[in-house]
Amino acid sequence: MDERPWWRGFGLRLTVGLVMLVAVLSVATGILKITQQSVTGPLATLILPAVQETVGFTGALTGFLMIGSALGLRRGLRSAWWSTLVLLPVTALQGLLQSSPVSLPLVLLSAIAIPNVLAHRDRFDRRLDLTQAQLAALVAIVGAQVYGTVGTYALRDAFANVETPVDAFYYTIVTASTVGYGDAVPQTAVAKLFGMSVLVVGTASFAIALGTLFGPAIEARFQRALGRMTDSQLDLLEDHILVLGHGDLTEVMLEELVDVDYLVVTPDGEWANSLGDRPIDVFVADPSDEEPLRRAQLADATAVVTATNNDAEDALAVLTARQLRPNVRIVAAATDRENVKKLKRAGADTVISPAVIGGHLLVESALGRGDTEDLADKILKDEGPSDRTE
């Protein structure tokens, strides 16, 4: 029996969805509070005026940070799990400080999301591995802001309305983002030249960041168009069926898997590309390797099915799946009748031989017998009990 913790029923998608909903509500209530510019409700008299002025802005900012955490949760990042765990109490507190009827759902959903996130802690175990391009973008953005802030503050006497480091940082942000409100203005030739350098360096850093942000998104769209699963989609798989390999019976099986979540793992890239116009999820990888099966969330699959035209490859896939997860149900199809027991020894719970079934059907049809129960009993008797040691 495949036993799972009781909280598996909540589902990983529910956890990510709750966090994203809290993020959207935090942004919405924050913006609404900014337009009201005051705190109402039973806690209004207990909240300091300075807090009342900033509670809307901080609520919206926390909501945007929470959106980033939710996207990180979709990728299974442990860092996103920690940031979500920190931000959820903050959103609940900000909802209380806003003290209005519209902020009550934010408080309740934040409280509900916290135990759900804690319950799924083991699912968020991926490290944040930044690519060289992402590291370069991060260094470029941070470096541009440091350069502009330090330089502007050092030349503050040559700028109008720049007196503090906050003013210098503000000037750097509005200049690098090409907003330029015009309230902080360079007064000397040196300051103007420095301002132009901040503009060039800042826009270049933002361009690099946009490239690293939208590049993976475009790549993911291409993968989806080719019928291939993206990393975030693989991370969210749960209670699905793994179909290992591709053969003559695979198409028949896929037609029968209606209203069931499943993933096909196959090394056949051409066949995977042919599924681009069909709503079929496929992961291009060798199903006999351990890492692809882990990526395909074998730990949360309800069953494993393999039915290629190569019994040896099926046996390797079955053996790998059985070693990684001893209690998962595995069903295999044997092309050659003599390989039925071999596939059972490899770890399959049930092995179906199309040749045996076809032979029985032909004989029964020729003799005019239509008792399906007797036919099923005969097929199962011929195949014999599983030789696998439990």
Residue, then its C-alpha position, 0 to 999 in steps of 0.5 A: m500500500d502506498e501510504r502518504p501523509w494526510w496533508r498530501g490531499f491539499g495538493l502542491r498547487l493549492t499551496v502555490g495558489l494560496v500564496m499567489l492569492v495572498a500576494v494579489l490581495s496584499v497589492a490590491t488592499g495596499i493600493l486601496k489604502i493609499t487612495q483612502q490615505s487613512v486607517t479606519g476600523p476598530l484599530a484606527t485609534l491605536i495606530l500611529p499616524a506615521v504607520q497610517e501614512t505608510v501602511g498602504f505603500t508597504g502592503a502593496l510592496t509586500g504583495f509584489l515581493m510575495i508574487g516573486s515568492a509564489l513564482g519561486l514556489r512554482r519552481g520548488l525553491r527552498s529560498a522561496w519557501w523561506s521568504t514566503l514563510v517570512l512574508l505571510p505573517v507580514t501580510a497578515l499584520q499589514g491587513l490588521l494595521q489597515s483595519s478595514p473590511v476589505s483587508l479582513p480576507l487578506v488576514l484570513l488567507s494569510a493565516i490559512a496559507i501559513p500551515n499549508v506552506l509548512a506542511h509542504r516544506d519537503r516539496f521545496d528543496r531546490r537550490l537557487d542556482l543562478t546562471q552566469a547571465q543571471l549573476a551578471a544581471l544581478v551584479a550589473i543592477v546592484g553595481a549601477q545603483v551603488y555607482g549612481t548613489v555614491g557618486t551623486y552623494a559625493l557630488r551633492d553640492a553640484f545637484a539641486n535638491v540632493e542632500t542625503p543618501v536617500d536623495a542620491f539613491y532616488y536620483t539614481i533610480v529615476t535617472a536609470s529608469t529614464v523617468g526623470y521627474g526633474d526635481a533633482v537636477p545637476q547644476t555643473a558640467v561635471a554633474k551633468l556628465f556624471g548624470m549621463s553616465v548614470l543614465v547609460v550604465g543604469t539603462a544597460s543594467f536594466a536591459i541585461a536584467l530584462g534579457t535574463l528575465f524574458g529569455p527563460a520565459i520565451e524558452a519555456r513557451f517554445q518547450r511548451a509548443l513542442g509538447r515538452m514540460t517546463d521545470s516549473q510544470l515538472d515541479l508541480l506534478e502530483d498524483h499522476i501516472l508516468v508512462l515510460g517510453h514510446g511504442d505501439l501501445t503508447e498511443v492506445m494507452l494515451e487515448e484511454l487516459v482521459d481525465v487523468d494527469y499523466l506524463v510521458v517520459t521518452p528519449d524519442g525527441e521526434w515523437a515528442n515534437s509531434l505531440g506539440d499540437r496535442p494536450i499531452d505532457v512529455f519529458v524528453a529523457d531516458p526513463s531508465d535513468e534515475e535523475p529523469l524519474r526524480r524530475a518527473q516526480l516519481a515520488d508522487a506518482t500514483a502508478v508507472v506504466t511502460a509498454t514499448n516494443n523493447d522488453a529489455e528497455d522496459a525492464l531497465a525502466v521498471l528496475t529503476a522505478r522500483q529501486l527509486r520507489p519500492n511501493v509504487r504500482i508498476v504495470a508493464a507490457a511484454t512484447d515477447r511472451e517469454n519475457v513476462k516473468k523477467l519483467k515481473r522479476a525486474g519489479a513490475d506488479t502486473v505484466i500484460s502480454p498482448a500476444v497472449i491476450g490476442g491469442h485468447l481472443l482469437v480462440e474465444s471468438a472462433l469458438g463463439r464464446g463470449d463470457t468475458e469473466d472466464l476469458a479474464d480468469k484464463i488470461l490471468k491464470d496463464e500469466g501466473p502470479s507475480d514472481r517479485t518478492e514483496 
